[in-house]
Amino acid sequence: MKRAPGFEQEHRDGIYRAIRERRDVRRGFLPEPLPDELLYRLLEAAHNAPSVGLMQPWRFIVVKDASVRQKIHKLFLEANQTAQTSYEGEQRALYSGMKLEGILEAPQNLCVVCDSQSTQGHGLGRHTMPETALYSTVCAVQNLWLAARAEGVGVGWVSILAPDRLRSALNIPENMTPVAYLCLGYVEAFADTPDLEKFGWEKRTPLSSVLSFDRYDSSEETEKPAR
């Protein structure tokens, strides 16, 4: 039986490079805004994401106005202050010293929300797992992120925001769920190592430690034999 062809080697290399070198960017944004054609190209990449039932539940809010970004930044500062109190000692000091957003530095922000009640797709795939609407929206975020890396555009995901406050600030309807608040822009450079790893907050685990075959392996082993 004939197999469908894959991409040429150079194109495969490019895809894996984008995955490997994608970074959550919090610093080094340049003030130059993205050209509209590039911004729309990234949004089109997001819009081409897979979605359960072809429901395409994602909605995009491009935030360029400085006053709106100032408002969102204030929400971040409030949420970040609360988050700091959940840590103690050296970990708290480490947390407070890290830069966790680029809301004002990035020339544009993007809020991605999910309409999980949309009738598009006629509910296919959502009867038993309604949360797949959110999963589909996250796929759109990842599409945009990888396309941005290939275009030399930095993306930073700001999750330290209270969803209800964010909803109010951006006039997001109650039936919509804020999924991702992103900072977008050209950057001075892409880091070789993720910031959280570089500053000692956490380190990556190997694939072998999260891989099981045929059924979930709940053993305490840190590494499992390759298969």
VMD Tcl script that draws the C-alpha trace (Angstrom):
set ca {
  {0.00 0.00 0.00}
  {1.37 3.40 -0.99}
  {2.07 5.81 1.85}
  {1.30 9.51 1.74}
  {4.55 11.47 1.33}
  {6.10 13.49 4.13}
  {7.75 16.89 3.77}
  {11.18 17.37 2.25}
  {14.00 17.06 4.79}
  {14.69 20.81 5.00}
  {11.03 21.48 5.76}
  {10.92 18.74 8.39}
  {14.04 20.22 9.96}
  {12.36 23.63 10.07}
  {9.30 22.28 11.87}
  {11.33 20.46 14.49}
  {13.56 23.51 14.93}
  {10.55 25.75 15.58}
  {9.31 23.26 18.20}
  {12.72 22.94 19.84}
  {13.55 26.67 19.85}
  {10.14 28.07 20.78}
  {10.47 30.21 23.89}
  {8.15 31.99 26.28}
  {9.50 35.53 25.82}
  {9.25 38.02 28.69}
  {12.06 40.48 27.88}
  {13.90 42.04 24.95}
  {10.87 43.09 22.90}
  {11.59 45.75 20.28}
  {9.22 48.74 19.98}
  {8.61 48.19 16.25}
  {5.06 46.88 15.77}
  {4.47 43.84 13.60}
  {3.35 44.67 10.06}
  {-0.36 43.95 9.60}
  {0.33 41.32 6.94}
  {2.61 39.42 9.34}
  {0.15 39.69 12.22}
  {-2.64 38.36 10.04}
  {-0.37 35.57 8.80}
  {0.17 34.47 12.39}
  {-3.55 34.70 13.14}
  {-4.27 32.65 10.02}
  {-1.86 29.99 11.30}
  {-3.79 29.94 14.56}
  {-7.09 29.78 12.71}
  {-5.85 26.71 10.80}
  {-5.56 24.74 14.05}
  {-7.47 21.47 14.44}
  {-10.70 21.65 16.41}
  {-13.11 19.02 17.65}
  {-16.15 18.84 15.40}
  {-14.63 21.67 13.31}
  {-16.15 24.02 15.85}
  {-13.27 26.57 15.66}
  {-14.11 27.95 19.13}
  {-11.25 30.44 19.32}
  {-11.79 34.20 19.17}
  {-8.93 36.73 18.93}
  {-8.68 40.19 20.52}
  {-5.68 42.18 19.25}
  {-4.64 44.74 21.87}
  {-2.52 47.63 20.57}
  {-3.85 50.59 22.57}
  {-1.32 51.59 25.23}
  {-4.03 52.56 27.74}
  {-5.63 49.12 27.48}
  {-2.25 47.44 27.96}
  {-1.63 49.66 30.99}
  {-4.90 48.41 32.44}
  {-3.95 44.78 31.84}
  {-0.50 45.39 33.32}
  {-2.10 46.72 36.49}
  {-4.15 43.50 36.71}
  {-0.94 41.52 36.35}
  {0.75 43.45 39.18}
  {-2.19 42.76 41.48}
  {-2.31 39.05 40.64}
  {1.47 38.75 40.84}
  {1.53 40.28 44.31}
  {-1.01 37.71 45.47}
  {0.94 34.88 43.85}
  {4.15 35.89 45.65}
  {2.53 35.31 49.03}
  {2.11 31.60 48.22}
  {5.90 31.10 48.32}
  {8.37 31.38 51.16}
  {12.07 31.91 51.72}
  {14.44 31.42 48.81}
  {11.66 30.36 46.47}
  {9.77 33.57 47.13}
  {12.90 35.61 46.55}
  {13.51 33.74 43.30}
  {9.92 34.27 42.19}
  {9.97 38.00 42.93}
  {13.21 38.41 40.96}
  {11.94 36.85 37.76}
  {10.38 38.82 34.91}
  {7.09 37.11 34.10}
  {5.51 39.34 31.46}
  {6.17 41.84 28.67}
  {2.76 43.48 28.49}
  {4.00 47.05 28.11}
  {7.27 46.26 26.30}
  {5.65 44.28 23.50}
  {4.06 46.59 20.89}
  {0.94 44.49 20.70}
  {-0.83 41.94 22.87}
  {-3.30 39.25 21.90}
  {-6.03 37.73 24.01}
  {-7.33 34.35 22.85}
  {-10.73 33.36 24.19}
  {-12.92 30.30 23.72}
  {-16.60 30.17 22.83}
  {-17.32 26.71 24.23}
  {-21.06 27.19 23.67}
  {-20.75 27.77 19.93}
  {-23.17 25.71 17.86}
  {-20.63 25.37 15.07}
  {-19.71 21.71 14.76}
  {-23.12 20.64 16.11}
  {-21.59 19.30 19.33}
  {-19.64 16.52 17.62}
  {-17.03 15.17 20.04}
  {-18.24 17.32 22.94}
  {-21.02 15.17 24.38}
  {-18.62 13.19 26.55}
  {-15.74 15.70 26.70}
  {-17.06 19.27 26.52}
  {-13.65 20.57 27.59}
  {-12.33 19.73 24.10}
  {-13.45 23.24 23.08}
  {-10.73 24.61 25.37}
  {-8.24 22.04 24.13}
  {-8.93 23.10 20.55}
  {-8.30 26.74 21.46}
  {-4.96 25.84 23.00}
  {-4.06 24.13 19.71}
  {-4.64 27.49 18.02}
  {-2.29 29.16 20.51}
  {0.43 26.61 19.79}
  {0.00 27.04 16.02}
  {0.48 30.78 16.38}
  {3.48 30.31 18.67}
  {5.34 28.00 16.29}
  {4.57 30.18 13.27}
  {5.79 33.21 15.22}
  {9.09 31.50 16.05}
  {9.59 30.67 12.37}
  {8.95 34.35 11.54}
  {11.38 35.62 14.20}
  {8.56 36.93 16.41}
  {8.60 36.52 20.17}
  {5.55 35.36 22.10}
  {5.03 35.45 25.86}
  {2.06 33.86 27.62}
  {0.90 35.85 30.67}
  {-1.10 33.52 32.90}
  {-0.81 35.61 36.09}
  {-4.12 37.39 35.49}
  {-7.47 36.90 37.19}
  {-9.83 35.67 34.43}
  {-12.83 37.63 35.68}
  {-10.83 40.86 35.89}
  {-9.43 40.23 32.41}
  {-12.91 39.54 31.08}
  {-14.15 42.84 32.47}
  {-11.17 44.84 31.16}
  {-11.59 43.55 27.60}
  {-15.39 43.40 27.58}
  {-15.35 39.63 27.03}
  {-18.87 38.13 27.21}
  {-19.69 35.84 30.12}
  {-20.11 32.83 27.83}
  {-16.50 33.20 26.63}
  {-13.51 31.76 28.50}
  {-10.19 33.67 28.46}
  {-7.56 31.09 27.53}
  {-4.35 32.96 26.77}
  {-3.08 36.52 27.08}
  {-0.05 36.82 24.80}
  {2.63 39.45 24.25}
  {3.79 39.67 20.62}
  {6.70 41.45 18.99}
  {10.11 41.32 17.40}
  {12.83 40.57 19.95}
  {16.53 41.23 20.41}
  {17.28 37.51 20.63}
  {15.77 34.14 21.49}
  {17.24 32.49 24.56}
  {19.01 29.16 24.19}
  {17.43 27.94 27.43}
  {13.96 28.65 28.85}
  {14.11 31.37 31.52}
  {12.58 29.20 34.23}
  {15.30 26.63 33.67}
  {18.06 29.23 33.41}
  {17.12 30.89 36.71}
  {16.73 27.61 38.58}
  {12.96 27.60 39.05}
  {12.47 24.19 37.43}
  {14.18 21.80 35.04}
  {12.90 19.65 32.23}
  {12.24 15.97 32.76}
  {13.26 13.40 30.15}
  {10.65 11.84 27.87}
  {11.30 8.45 29.44}
  {9.93 9.66 32.78}
  {6.48 10.46 31.33}
  {6.14 7.59 28.86}
  {4.08 4.42 29.36}
  {2.95 1.65 27.02}
  {-0.46 -0.02 26.91}
  {-1.48 1.22 30.37}
  {-0.48 4.00 32.76}
  {2.68 3.24 34.74}
  {2.37 4.78 38.20}
  {5.74 3.58 39.47}
  {8.02 6.07 41.17}
  {10.88 5.44 38.78}
  {12.36 8.65 37.42}
  {13.28 6.97 34.19}
  {11.76 4.05 32.36}
  {13.58 1.78 29.97}
  {13.33 2.76 26.31}
  {11.29 0.56 24.05}
}
mol new
graphics top color blue
foreach p $ca { graphics top sphere $p radius 0.5 }
foreach p [lrange $ca 0 end-1] q [lrange $ca 1 end] { graphics top cylinder $p $q radius 0.2 }
display resetview
